[in-house]
Amino acid sequence: MGLEIKTLRNLPIGVDLGTTSVKMAQVRMSKSNVELIGAAFAESIPPQADRPVDRVAAQLKAVAGLLKSGGFSGQKAILSLPAEMVLVQPIKVPIVPPGELDAVVRHEVQPNLPCPADQAVIRHILAGTVRTGGKEMQERIVVAVPRADLERCLELARHAGLEVVGVNVEACAVVECFARLFRRAADESRVTLFIDLGWGSTQVVLAHGSKLVFARNLPVGGCTMDRAVAEVLQIPLDQAHEIHMRMIGQEQEGPAADDLFRLLDTRIAEVTDKIAECLRYYESIFVNRAIDRIIFVGGQAHNSRLCRCIAERLNLPAQVGDPMAGIRRAEGRSWPEQMNTREPQPAWAVAVGLSIGANLAA
């Protein structure tokens, strides 16, 4: 999905514009290793206060300072826009001549767009083929964003001092982040379910080895749990958010945590049911490619108990992904204080994948 760029010793900075934070990471690659040469993190304004484009403006205002403090080399960057700004949807389309494909995709996706299709930037990739009603169809993954929103974000990025050389989406960045670890021939035949647990949304991504074959953005995430905590405890939303974050940061155990998770059980089941719907859709397309494992990423994946609950309901083996696996710190550079490399850092998967993906696109 990334734009084609020149191969660089120092790859572009991956800029992950999430719902509640901005993360920036830059790597350089050689034949033998990957080094992190820069990383920085900043919290964004409260997500319930503004429209997505307003939050992006606030995030990018912080970027100028992060560029100076993060140890980055240059200003070239790959952006990932907030999930709620981007439509990610699998669709089936008939097999048509290449010159007609874009028009067919635009027609199919129009009902789900917030604007006319001719006012959106729409990209799509082939995931596979399927027979429906006796006809062979193409299964394509569509990514769409209103052109006005994209242009506004690019303008804000330029004002922040970034030289944007590409725009990617979270689903592609996550797969690209871990593709470098799939080195054995057997890895290419494995089916991996990536679940990106964010505050504002959950990305459901499936890959055959390093090939993306399914992606969908679900409008549920950490905010869903915040609202559930507020509802069951009869407390304000900001107080519920603090309790939820303590659950993630401190991995609370004991009777109090057990009671809270029991209260959240219905909401966790709702999230898992939505993920299961995605898996049933995938299985209807790739009938002979069973899912082998789950890799959890995203900020909410620090809540290992939540990950266990979801994995158990889906009856699949799972692990929390570590995008820093196999990446060493460049000489003379330091890790940001938010990055504790003694444990997995699932929240950095998109930022790292955006930078690494630039090398794959070259």
Secondary structure, DSSP 8 states (H G I E B T S, - for coil): --------SB--EEEEE-SSEEEEEEEEE-SS-EEEEEEEEEE-S-TTSS-HHHHHHHHHHHHHHHHHHTT--SSEEEEE--GGG-EEEEEEEE---HHHHHHHHHHHHGGG-SS-GGGEEEEEEEEEEEEETTEEEEEEEEEEEEHHHHHHHHHHHHHTT-EEEEEE-HHHHHHHHHHTT--SGGGGG-EEEEEEE-SS-EEEEEEETTEEEEEEEES-SHHHHHHHHHHHHT--HHHHHHHHHHHHHH---SHHHHHHHHHTHHHHHHHHHHHHHHHHHHHHHSTT----EEEEESGGGG-HHHHHHHHHHHT--EEE--TTTTEEE-TT----TT--TTS--GGGHHHHHHHHHHHHH-
